[in-house]
Amino acid sequence: MKLFLLALALLAATAVPAFAKPCDDEVKQVQAALGSAQISDDERAQVQDMAKQAAQLCAAGNDQESIDVSAEAKAVLNID
C-alpha cells in the first residue's frame, strides 16, 4: 500500500507541469527579460506593474487577458 501511495505521489508531482497555462509562460518571459532590460526607471515600473497584473489575471483564470497584458509588456521590452 505504501508503494502504491508513493507511486501515486510521484505521478502527481510529475503531472503538475503538464497543467501549466500558456499565460504562465508569458508572465515568466516578461519577468526574465525585465532583469536585463535596458529601459528607463518609469518603463521598468510600468512593466513590473503589467507583469504583476498579468500574473493576477492568469491566476484568476483570465488567460487571454493575461496574455494581452504580457504582450504589451513585451512590446515595451522589445521582445517577441
C-alpha positions in Angstrom: 0.0 0.0 0.0 2.9 2.4 0.8 4.4 1.7 -2.5 1.1 2.5 -4.3 0.8 5.8 -2.4 4.4 6.7 -3.2 3.9 5.9 -6.9 0.7 8.0 -6.9 2.5 10.9 -5.3 5.3 10.7 -7.9 2.8 10.6 -10.7 1.0 13.6 -9.3 4.3 15.6 -8.9 5.3 14.9 -12.5 1.9 15.7 -13.9 1.6 19.2 -12.4 3.8 20.9 -15.1 1.6 19.5 -17.7 -1.2 21.7 -16.4 0.7 24.9 -16.6 -1.2 27.6 -18.6 0.2 29.4 -21.6 -0.2 32.7 -19.7 2.2 31.4 -17.0 4.9 31.1 -19.6 4.2 34.6 -20.9 4.5 36.1 -17.5 7.7 34.2 -16.8 9.2 35.5 -20.1 8.4 39.1 -19.2 9.8 38.7 -15.7 13.0 37.1 -17.0 13.5 39.8 -19.6 12.9 42.5 -17.1 16.1 41.6 -15.2 18.4 42.5 -18.1 16.3 45.1 -19.9 17.9 48.5 -20.8 14.9 50.7 -20.1 14.1 53.8 -18.1 13.0 53.6 -14.5 9.5 54.7 -15.5 9.3 51.9 -18.1 10.7 49.4 -15.6 8.0 50.3 -13.1 5.3 50.1 -15.8 6.5 46.7 -16.9 6.7 45.4 -13.3 3.1 46.6 -12.8 2.0 44.9 -16.1 3.7 41.6 -15.1 2.0 41.7 -11.7 -1.4 42.3 -13.3 -0.8 39.6 -15.9 0.1 37.1 -13.1 -3.0 38.0 -11.2 -5.2 37.6 -14.3 -3.6 34.3 -15.1 -4.2 33.0 -11.5 -7.8 34.2 -11.8 -8.3 32.1 -15.0 -8.4 35.1 -17.3 -5.8 33.6 -19.6 -6.4 35.7 -22.7 -6.4 39.0 -20.8 -3.2 37.9 -19.1 -1.6 37.1 -22.4 -2.7 40.5 -23.8 -1.2 42.4 -20.9 2.0 40.3 -21.2 2.2 41.2 -24.9 2.0 44.9 -24.0 4.9 44.4 -21.5 6.9 42.6 -24.1 6.4 45.5 -26.6 7.9 47.9 -24.0 10.8 45.4 -23.5 11.2 44.9 -27.3 11.0 41.1 -27.1 8.8 38.7 -29.1 
